[in-house]
Amino acid sequence: MTDVLYGRNAVREALRAGRRSFQRLLVSSGAQEAGTLGEVVKLAEKSGVAVTRVERQELDRRLRDANHQGVALECGPYPYAELSDCLALAEARHEPALLLLLDHLQDPQNVGTLLRTAEIVGAHGVILPGRRAAEITPAVVNASSGATEHLQVVVVSNLVQAIGELQKAGVWVIGVEDDERAQEFDSADLDMPLALVIGAEGPGLARLTRERCDFLIKLPMRGQIASFNAAVAGSIVLYHAWRMRSPRSTPKVTT
């Protein structure tokens, strides 16, 4: 099977991560090969990936309505991990586990946004259910700006069973849900081995998933809109949970 990744950031991160097999980099012949695109071409050449210049119309035809930004990468399928790999990564880093579980989210943009946040805060893994949910498609890779390529993503057949396995391993499973029983997120103790569960767009957490969580947290709201977007809510809580774990986590300083 071959994936065709697109978008300059997504393609660059795939090449940087080097976790997939690569066949060919397609670059629009009219694009200026400077900045990020220039970096992409250099990474491909360094990795021994063939670089082919094609007319932009060829990329438009292959990728249809996608915003490919003049570049596409033919590569192997996404390398999924196992649940044990995520726990092993936390142990190797000498950190309490920080995991993200997505309960049947289907919108690639929401999934991509959450995966980008998970990578930014150094999450040890993301768990997705195998049915009725978005997988790591090229659209999700693009929406995450390539963060998927640096993450351990696990697909499980049963999310509730996976929650049970995490709890047996000493991980607290916390559902994010606007529920009267839920604590406000910034008053809950999240400085522990932690798995945050984000529910699907619209229905939220499935009943069995919600019941299996150790407890629920919610984001207080003031305005007229009924709820946060799933990606926004999940990103806020993920970032807050990461900062709650300081000084174990040292922020990366940018200038």
C-alpha positions as CSV (number, residue, x, y, z in Angstrom):
1,M,0.0,0.0,0.0
2,T,1.1,3.5,-0.8
3,D,0.2,6.8,0.9
4,V,0.6,10.1,-0.8
5,L,1.3,12.7,1.8
6,Y,1.0,16.4,0.8
7,G,1.7,19.8,2.2
8,R,5.1,21.2,2.9
9,N,5.1,20.8,6.7
10,A,3.6,17.3,6.6
11,V,6.1,16.1,4.0
12,R,9.0,17.6,5.8
13,E,8.1,16.0,9.1
14,A,7.7,12.6,7.5
15,L,11.1,12.9,5.9
16,R,12.6,14.1,9.2
17,A,11.1,11.3,11.2
18,G,12.2,8.7,8.7
19,R,9.7,6.1,10.1
20,R,8.1,5.2,6.7
21,S,9.5,3.8,3.5
22,F,9.7,6.4,0.8
23,Q,9.3,5.9,-2.9
24,R,9.3,9.3,-4.6
25,L,9.0,13.1,-3.9
26,L,6.9,15.0,-6.4
27,V,7.6,18.7,-6.6
28,S,5.7,21.3,-8.8
29,S,8.0,22.4,-11.5
30,G,6.8,26.0,-11.1
31,A,7.4,26.2,-7.3
32,Q,10.4,28.1,-5.9
33,E,12.5,25.6,-4.0
34,A,13.4,27.8,-1.1
35,G,12.3,28.0,2.6
36,T,10.4,24.9,3.7
37,L,10.1,23.5,0.2
38,G,13.9,23.8,-0.3
39,E,14.4,22.0,3.0
40,V,12.0,19.2,1.9
41,V,14.0,18.7,-1.3
42,K,17.3,18.6,0.6
43,L,15.9,16.1,3.1
44,A,14.7,13.8,0.3
45,E,18.0,13.9,-1.5
46,K,19.9,13.2,1.7
47,S,17.6,10.2,2.3
48,G,18.1,8.9,-1.2
49,V,14.5,9.6,-2.2
50,A,14.0,10.2,-5.9
51,V,12.8,13.8,-6.6
52,T,10.6,14.3,-9.7
53,R,9.4,17.6,-11.0
54,V,5.9,17.5,-12.4
55,E,3.4,20.1,-13.6
56,R,1.2,21.5,-10.9
57,Q,-1.8,20.1,-12.8
58,E,-0.5,16.6,-12.2
59,L,-0.5,17.2,-8.4
60,D,-4.0,18.8,-8.6
61,R,-5.2,15.7,-10.5
62,R,-3.7,13.2,-8.1
63,L,-4.7,15.1,-4.9
64,R,-7.9,16.6,-6.1
65,D,-9.0,19.4,-3.8
66,A,-6.2,19.0,-1.3
67,N,-4.0,22.1,-0.5
68,H,-0.8,20.3,-1.6
69,Q,1.4,23.5,-1.7
70,G,3.3,22.1,-4.7
71,V,4.7,18.9,-3.1
72,A,3.7,15.3,-2.5
73,L,5.5,12.3,-1.1
74,E,4.8,8.7,-2.1
75,C,5.5,6.6,0.9
76,G,4.6,3.4,2.8
77,P,1.6,3.1,5.2
78,Y,1.6,4.7,8.7
79,P,3.6,2.7,11.3
80,Y,1.2,2.1,14.1
81,A,2.5,1.3,17.6
82,E,1.2,-1.0,20.4
83,L,-0.2,0.1,23.7
84,S,2.9,-1.3,25.5
85,D,5.1,0.9,23.3
86,C,3.5,4.0,24.8
87,L,4.0,2.9,28.4
88,A,7.6,1.8,27.6
89,L,8.3,5.3,26.1
90,A,7.1,7.0,29.3
91,E,9.3,4.6,31.4
92,A,12.3,5.2,29.1
93,R,11.9,9.0,29.6
94,H,11.4,8.6,33.4
95,E,8.1,10.4,33.1
96,P,4.6,9.6,34.3
97,A,2.5,8.5,31.3
98,L,0.7,11.1,29.4
99,L,-1.7,9.6,26.8
100,L,-4.5,10.8,24.7
101,L,-7.5,8.6,23.8
102,L,-10.0,9.7,21.1
103,D,-13.4,8.2,21.5
104,H,-14.6,7.9,17.9
105,L,-13.7,11.3,16.6
106,Q,-14.3,11.3,12.8
107,D,-13.3,14.8,11.5
108,P,-9.7,14.7,10.2
109,Q,-9.1,18.4,11.1
110,N,-10.1,17.8,14.7
111,V,-8.0,14.6,15.0
112,G,-5.0,16.4,13.3
113,T,-5.3,19.3,15.7
114,L,-5.3,17.1,18.7
115,L,-2.4,15.0,17.5
116,R,-0.4,18.2,16.9
117,T,-1.1,19.3,20.5
118,A,-0.2,15.8,21.8
119,E,3.2,16.0,20.0
120,I,3.9,19.5,21.2
121,V,3.4,18.6,24.9
122,G,5.4,15.4,24.5
123,A,2.6,12.9,24.9
124,H,3.8,9.3,25.0
125,G,1.0,8.0,22.7
126,V,-2.4,8.4,21.2
127,I,-5.0,5.6,21.2
128,L,-7.7,5.4,18.5
129,P,-10.6,2.9,18.2
130,G,-10.4,0.7,15.1
131,R,-14.0,1.3,13.9
132,R,-16.1,4.5,13.2
133,A,-13.2,6.8,13.8
134,A,-10.6,8.7,11.7
135,E,-7.4,6.8,11.0
136,I,-4.0,8.3,10.2
137,T,-4.8,9.3,6.6
138,P,-2.9,11.8,4.5
139,A,-5.6,14.4,5.4
140,V,-4.9,13.8,9.2
141,V,-1.1,14.0,8.6
142,N,-1.6,17.3,6.8
143,A,-4.0,18.7,9.5
144,S,-1.4,17.8,12.2
145,S,1.4,19.6,10.2
146,G,3.2,16.3,10.3
147,A,3.0,15.8,14.1
148,T,1.7,12.3,13.4
149,E,5.1,11.2,12.1
150,H,6.7,11.8,15.5
151,L,4.0,10.2,17.6
152,Q,3.2,6.7,18.7
153,V,-0.4,6.1,17.6
154,V,-2.2,2.9,18.6
155,V,-5.4,1.5,17.0
156,V,-7.3,-0.8,19.3
157,S,-10.3,-3.0,18.6
158,N,-12.1,-2.0,21.9
159,L,-11.4,1.3,23.6
160,V,-13.1,0.3,26.9
161,Q,-10.8,-2.8,27.1
162,A,-7.8,-0.5,26.4
163,I,-8.8,1.7,29.2
164,G,-8.9,-1.3,31.5
165,E,-5.4,-2.3,30.5
166,L,-4.1,1.3,31.2
167,Q,-5.8,1.3,34.6
168,K,-4.1,-2.0,35.5
169,A,-0.8,-0.4,34.5
170,G,-1.4,2.4,37.1
171,V,-2.7,5.0,34.6
172,W,-5.6,7.2,35.7
173,V,-8.1,7.6,32.9
174,I,-9.9,11.0,32.9
175,G,-12.8,11.8,30.6
176,V,-13.3,15.3,29.3
177,E,-17.1,15.8,29.4
178,D,-19.6,18.6,30.1
179,D,-21.3,16.7,32.9
180,E,-22.7,17.9,36.2
181,R,-20.6,15.3,38.0
182,A,-17.4,16.5,36.4
183,Q,-14.7,18.6,38.2
184,E,-13.5,21.9,36.6
185,F,-10.3,21.0,34.8
186,D,-8.1,23.5,36.6
187,S,-9.1,22.3,40.1
188,A,-8.5,18.6,39.4
189,D,-5.1,17.0,40.3
190,L,-3.7,15.9,36.9
191,D,-0.1,15.4,38.1
192,M,-0.1,11.6,37.8
193,P,0.2,8.9,35.1
194,L,-2.7,10.1,33.0
195,A,-4.8,9.2,30.0
196,L,-7.2,11.9,28.8
197,V,-10.3,10.8,26.8
198,I,-11.9,13.1,24.3
199,G,-15.4,12.3,23.0
200,A,-16.7,12.4,19.5
201,E,-18.0,15.6,17.8
202,G,-21.6,16.0,19.0
203,P,-22.4,13.0,21.2
204,G,-19.2,13.3,23.3
205,L,-18.0,10.2,25.3
206,A,-19.8,6.9,24.7
207,R,-21.7,5.7,27.7
208,L,-19.4,2.7,28.4
209,T,-16.3,4.9,28.0
210,R,-17.6,7.5,30.4
211,E,-18.5,4.9,33.0
212,R,-15.1,3.3,32.8
213,C,-13.2,6.6,33.4
214,D,-11.8,7.2,36.9
215,F,-13.4,10.6,36.9
216,L,-14.5,13.4,34.6
217,I,-13.4,17.0,34.1
218,K,-15.0,19.8,32.3
219,L,-14.1,23.3,31.0
220,P,-16.3,26.1,32.5
221,M,-18.0,28.3,29.9
222,R,-19.5,31.8,30.1
223,G,-20.8,32.6,26.6
224,Q,-23.8,31.6,24.6
225,I,-22.4,28.7,22.6
226,A,-23.3,25.4,24.1
227,S,-19.8,23.7,24.1
228,F,-16.2,23.8,23.0
229,N,-15.1,22.2,19.7
230,A,-13.6,18.7,20.6
231,A,-10.2,19.7,19.3
232,V,-10.2,23.0,21.3
233,A,-11.3,21.4,24.5
234,G,-8.8,18.5,24.2
235,S,-5.9,20.8,23.4
236,I,-6.7,23.1,26.4
237,V,-6.8,20.2,28.8
238,L,-3.7,18.4,27.3
239,Y,-1.6,21.6,27.6
240,H,-2.9,22.2,31.1
241,A,-2.1,18.6,32.2
242,W,1.5,19.0,30.8
243,R,2.1,22.2,32.7
244,M,0.7,20.7,35.9
245,R,3.5,18.1,35.7
246,S,6.3,20.8,35.9
247,P,9.0,20.9,37.0
248,R,9.4,17.4,35.6
249,S,8.7,18.8,32.1
250,T,11.0,21.5,30.9
251,P,9.5,23.8,28.3
252,K,11.4,24.3,25.1
253,V,12.4,27.9,24.8
254,T,12.1,29.6,21.4
255,T,13.3,33.0,20.3
